[in-house]
Amino acid sequence: MSIITDFVVTLAKWMRPHLDMISMALVATILIIYGNNINSAIKKQVSSTPFLVRFSVFVALCAFGYAAASILLAKFVKILLRGLPDEYLAPFIIVLFLIEGLLAERKEQI
């Protein structure tokens, strides 16, 4: 194997035990980038309802909606990442984080 391939495989083997945290970081970053859009869409739906309903929907969205989305999507991402061979895992994760950075830049969040 070449030096680069050895490095990538070693990096992937280091990442594998941390796929839970990596998956959660990827999902949380997406939710942070697009959370304002989600909140705005929900706000439009409930803007004409009484305060108590709007308040309850907001609390439910934040406490349960984002939490459930984080947990379920992170599990799904982890399953996808776990299926990648070592030669592709580390570069794929790095590219995903770079794409998230570009998305954040496009949304003017960095």
trRosetta pair geometry for C-beta under 8 A, 3 or more apart (Angstrom, degrees):
i j d omega theta_ij theta_ji phi_ij phi_ji
1 5 4.5 -120 -175 89 103 124
1 6 5.1 128 112 -58 122 85
1 9 7.4 -27 -179 3 160 141
2 5 4.7 94 54 10 81 102
2 6 6.9 -142 94 -5 41 88
3 6 5.7 -56 -149 37 30 113
3 7 6.3 31 153 -21 64 106
4 7 5.6 -54 -150 35 31 112
4 8 6.3 29 153 -18 66 106
5 8 5.7 -54 -145 37 32 110
5 9 6.2 30 157 -16 66 107
5 87 6.7 -18 -149 -123 91 98
6 9 5.9 -57 -145 39 28 108
6 10 6.2 28 155 -19 64 109
7 10 5.7 -57 -147 38 28 111
7 11 6.2 30 154 -20 64 107
8 11 5.7 -54 -147 37 29 113
8 12 6.3 32 152 -20 63 106
8 86 7.5 130 124 145 82 80
8 87 6.2 54 114 -144 126 50
8 90 5.2 -163 -161 55 72 131
8 91 6.5 -9 -143 -34 123 97
9 12 5.6 -52 -147 36 32 113
9 13 6.4 32 153 -19 65 104
9 86 4.6 54 -135 138 75 125
9 87 6.3 -17 -78 -81 87 58
10 13 5.8 -53 -148 36 31 110
10 14 6.6 32 151 -18 63 104
11 14 5.7 -56 -153 36 32 112
11 15 6.3 30 150 -20 66 108
11 90 4.1 62 106 -108 115 155
12 15 5.5 -56 -146 37 33 112
12 16 6.5 51 155 -41 65 94
12 86 4.0 152 96 -156 147 74
12 87 7.4 -66 -20 -41 159 15
12 88 8.0 69 -100 60 143 34
12 89 4.0 103 -134 64 112 120
12 90 4.5 -109 -67 -30 76 98
13 16 5.9 -29 -147 6 33 119
13 86 6.3 10 -52 -132 77 128
14 17 7.7 -63 -179 28 34 96
14 18 7.7 -1 142 11 63 118
15 18 5.7 -86 -161 54 47 102
15 19 6.8 76 148 -68 80 72
15 22 6.5 34 -169 -47 100 155
15 89 6.2 -177 76 136 134 120
15 90 6.0 164 -5 -90 145 80
15 93 6.4 -166 -161 10 156 164
16 19 6.1 -15 -159 -33 37 109
16 82 7.8 88 -143 -118 85 70
16 86 8.0 -43 -54 -102 121 90
16 89 7.3 5 -72 163 81 165
18 21 5.0 -47 -175 44 85 110
18 22 5.6 88 123 -25 88 101
19 22 5.4 -55 -135 43 36 113
19 23 5.8 40 162 -23 69 106
19 78 5.0 110 142 -139 108 89
19 81 5.3 178 -145 97 117 131
19 82 6.1 82 177 -69 170 84
20 23 6.1 -61 -152 35 21 109
20 24 6.5 16 154 -14 60 110
20 74 7.4 52 -162 158 56 117
20 78 6.2 18 -93 -105 46 140
21 24 5.7 -55 -145 39 32 110
21 25 6.2 35 155 -22 66 106
22 25 5.7 -54 -148 35 29 112
22 26 6.5 31 153 -19 63 105
22 78 8.0 124 72 -99 87 79
22 81 7.0 169 98 -168 124 174
22 93 6.1 -31 -176 -142 137 132
23 26 5.8 -54 -150 34 31 111
23 27 6.4 22 156 -11 66 108
23 74 4.3 112 129 -164 104 75
23 75 7.4 108 144 -59 150 16
23 77 4.1 157 -144 91 98 111
23 78 4.1 -55 -54 -60 160 82
23 81 6.4 -140 -76 11 100 139
24 27 5.9 -58 -144 42 31 106
24 28 5.8 31 158 -20 68 111
24 70 6.7 44 -143 179 83 98
24 74 4.5 20 -84 -126 62 142
25 28 5.8 -53 -136 39 27 109
25 29 6.2 30 160 -23 62 107
26 29 6.0 -58 -152 33 25 111
26 30 6.8 22 153 -15 61 106
26 74 7.7 142 60 -114 88 74
26 77 5.7 -170 77 -178 133 161
26 93 8.0 -108 -67 -144 128 79
26 96 5.8 -9 -124 142 126 130
26 97 7.2 -99 -98 -77 86 71
26 100 6.9 -151 -142 -53 67 147
27 30 5.8 -57 -153 36 34 110
27 31 6.3 30 152 -16 67 107
27 69 7.4 -177 175 136 118 80
27 70 5.5 137 121 -138 126 59
27 73 4.5 143 -127 103 132 115
27 74 4.7 -104 9 -70 148 77
27 77 6.0 -153 -51 -3 104 145
28 31 5.6 -56 -147 39 33 111
28 32 6.2 36 153 -22 66 105
28 70 6.1 36 -80 -127 77 112
29 32 5.6 -52 -147 34 31 112
29 33 6.3 31 154 -20 65 105
29 97 7.8 81 35 -127 172 69
29 100 4.8 39 128 -174 137 144
29 104 7.5 -68 -180 -58 101 123
30 33 5.7 -53 -146 36 31 110
30 34 6.2 -8 167 15 67 111
30 73 8.0 -105 64 142 134 153
30 100 6.6 -94 -67 -119 71 111
30 103 7.8 12 -114 97 69 156
31 34 6.6 -73 -134 57 25 83
31 35 5.3 53 161 -65 65 99
31 38 7.9 -27 -152 5 72 147
31 66 6.0 110 -171 -147 141 99
31 69 6.5 133 -95 107 128 126
31 70 6.5 -48 -23 -79 158 88
32 35 5.7 -24 -130 -5 22 122
32 109 7.6 138 133 178 96 155
33 100 6.9 -149 -35 -161 146 83
33 103 5.4 38 -169 124 159 112
33 104 5.3 -107 -104 -87 113 73
33 107 5.6 132 -167 32 89 156
33 109 6.2 -143 -120 18 71 160
34 37 4.9 -47 -168 38 73 118
34 38 6.1 76 135 -24 84 98
34 107 7.8 -129 -76 -93 56 161
35 38 5.5 -55 -148 37 36 112
35 39 6.1 35 155 -18 69 106
35 66 7.3 24 -119 -107 111 128
36 39 5.6 -51 -144 39 32 112
36 40 6.2 35 155 -22 64 106
37 40 5.7 -54 -146 35 29 112
37 41 6.4 30 155 -19 63 105
38 41 5.9 -56 -151 35 30 110
38 42 6.4 24 154 -13 65 108
38 61 7.6 170 138 -176 110 126
39 42 5.9 -59 -148 41 31 108
39 43 6.0 36 153 -26 66 109
39 58 7.9 44 -140 -127 95 89
39 61 7.4 134 -104 129 70 149
40 43 5.4 -52 -143 34 30 116
40 44 6.6 35 156 -22 63 101
41 44 5.9 -51 -154 30 30 111
41 45 6.8 29 149 -18 61 106
42 45 5.6 -57 -155 34 37 114
42 46 6.4 -1 161 8 71 110
42 57 6.5 -176 171 147 116 119
42 58 7.6 141 121 -91 132 62
42 61 5.8 37 -152 -91 174 157
43 46 6.6 -76 -141 52 27 86
43 47 5.9 53 160 -66 67 95
43 54 7.9 48 -131 -149 65 107
44 47 5.9 -25 -137 -14 26 119
46 49 4.8 -49 -167 24 76 123
46 53 6.3 -152 -163 124 115 100
46 54 5.0 152 134 -104 118 74
46 57 5.0 -166 -71 44 169 163
47 54 7.4 59 -106 -103 29 126
49 53 4.0 -79 145 85 127 137
49 54 5.7 160 80 -50 99 81
49 57 7.8 86 69 -10 146 136
50 53 5.1 93 62 9 75 103
50 54 7.2 -145 100 -3 37 90
51 54 5.7 -60 -147 40 32 110
51 55 5.9 32 157 -20 69 109
52 55 5.7 -52 -142 38 28 114
52 56 6.2 29 157 -19 63 108
53 56 5.7 -56 -145 38 28 110
53 57 6.3 28 156 -19 64 106
54 57 5.9 -56 -147 36 28 110
54 58 6.3 29 155 -19 64 107
55 58 5.8 -57 -150 36 28 111
55 59 6.4 25 155 -15 65 107
56 59 5.8 -54 -145 38 30 109
56 60 6.1 29 156 -17 65 109
57 60 5.7 -57 -144 40 29 111
57 61 6.1 32 155 -22 65 107
58 61 5.7 -54 -145 35 28 112
58 62 6.3 16 160 -9 64 109
59 62 6.1 -61 -144 44 27 103
59 63 5.5 7 167 -2 68 119
60 63 6.3 -60 -124 49 22 97
60 64 5.2 -29 -169 33 63 116
60 65 6.4 72 133 -23 68 101
61 64 7.4 -47 -90 56 7 76
61 65 4.2 -25 -150 24 48 141
61 66 6.8 58 152 -22 63 89
62 65 6.9 15 -26 46 14 97
62 66 5.7 -9 -147 14 38 124
63 66 7.7 83 18 41 8 92
63 67 6.4 -18 161 -7 38 127
64 67 5.8 -64 -137 44 22 110
64 68 5.8 19 166 -18 64 112
65 68 6.1 -58 -144 37 20 105
65 69 6.2 17 158 -15 60 111
66 69 5.6 -54 -142 40 31 112
66 70 6.1 37 156 -25 65 105
67 70 5.7 -53 -149 33 28 113
67 71 6.4 21 157 -14 63 108
68 71 6.0 -58 -146 39 30 106
68 72 5.9 17 163 -8 68 114
69 72 6.2 -61 -136 45 24 101
69 73 5.6 13 171 -8 65 118
70 73 6.5 -63 -135 44 16 101
70 74 5.9 16 165 -20 59 116
71 74 6.0 -60 -145 36 21 110
71 75 6.6 21 157 -19 60 106
72 75 5.9 -55 -154 32 30 111
72 76 6.5 28 151 -17 64 107
73 76 5.4 -54 -149 38 37 114
73 77 6.2 36 153 -19 69 104
74 77 5.7 -52 -143 38 32 110
74 78 6.2 37 154 -23 64 105
75 78 5.7 -54 -148 35 30 114
75 79 6.5 32 153 -21 63 103
76 79 5.8 -52 -152 32 31 111
76 80 6.6 29 151 -16 63 105
77 80 5.6 -55 -151 38 34 112
77 81 6.2 30 154 -17 68 108
78 81 5.7 -56 -143 40 31 108
78 82 6.0 36 156 -26 65 108
79 82 5.7 -52 -144 33 27 115
79 83 6.8 28 156 -22 59 106
80 83 6.1 -62 -160 30 30 111
80 84 7.5 35 148 -30 61 98
81 84 5.9 -46 -162 13 42 115
81 89 6.6 81 -173 -140 83 94
81 92 7.4 179 -123 101 81 127
81 93 6.9 53 -132 -76 124 101
84 88 4.8 -116 -177 88 111 105
84 89 4.6 146 101 -82 120 75
84 92 5.9 -110 -139 24 166 156
85 88 5.5 71 63 21 78 99
85 89 7.0 -135 96 -30 32 91
86 89 5.7 -43 -133 12 33 118
86 90 7.8 22 -177 -9 61 95
88 91 6.1 -73 -155 52 45 103
88 92 5.3 45 155 -29 81 117
89 92 5.9 -67 -148 36 22 111
89 93 6.4 17 161 -16 63 108
90 93 6.0 -55 -146 36 29 108
90 94 6.3 28 157 -17 64 108
91 94 5.6 -57 -146 39 33 112
91 95 6.1 33 156 -19 67 107
92 95 5.8 -55 -147 37 29 110
92 96 6.4 32 153 -22 63 105
93 96 5.6 -52 -148 33 32 113
93 97 6.6 28 155 -14 65 103
94 97 6.0 -57 -152 38 31 107
94 98 6.4 31 150 -18 65 107
95 98 5.5 -55 -147 38 34 113
95 99 6.3 38 153 -22 67 103
96 99 5.7 -51 -148 34 31 112
96 100 6.5 32 152 -18 63 103
97 100 5.5 -50 -148 36 35 113
97 101 6.5 41 150 -22 64 102
98 101 5.4 -50 -151 33 34 115
98 102 6.5 35 150 -17 65 102
99 102 5.6 -53 -150 37 34 111
99 103 6.3 36 150 -20 66 103
100 103 5.5 -50 -146 36 35 113
100 104 6.3 37 153 -20 66 104
101 104 5.6 -53 -147 36 31 111
101 105 6.3 33 152 -20 64 105
101 110 7.1 -30 -157 22 73 159
102 105 5.5 -51 -146 36 33 113
102 106 6.3 36 153 -21 65 105
103 106 5.6 -53 -147 36 31 113
103 107 6.3 17 156 -7 65 109
104 107 5.9 -62 -145 46 30 102
104 109 4.4 -87 -167 67 82 111
104 110 4.9 55 130 -10 113 110
105 108 7.4 28 -179 -81 34 32
105 109 7.5 -91 -66 47 21 70
105 110 5.5 -50 -83 56 65 105
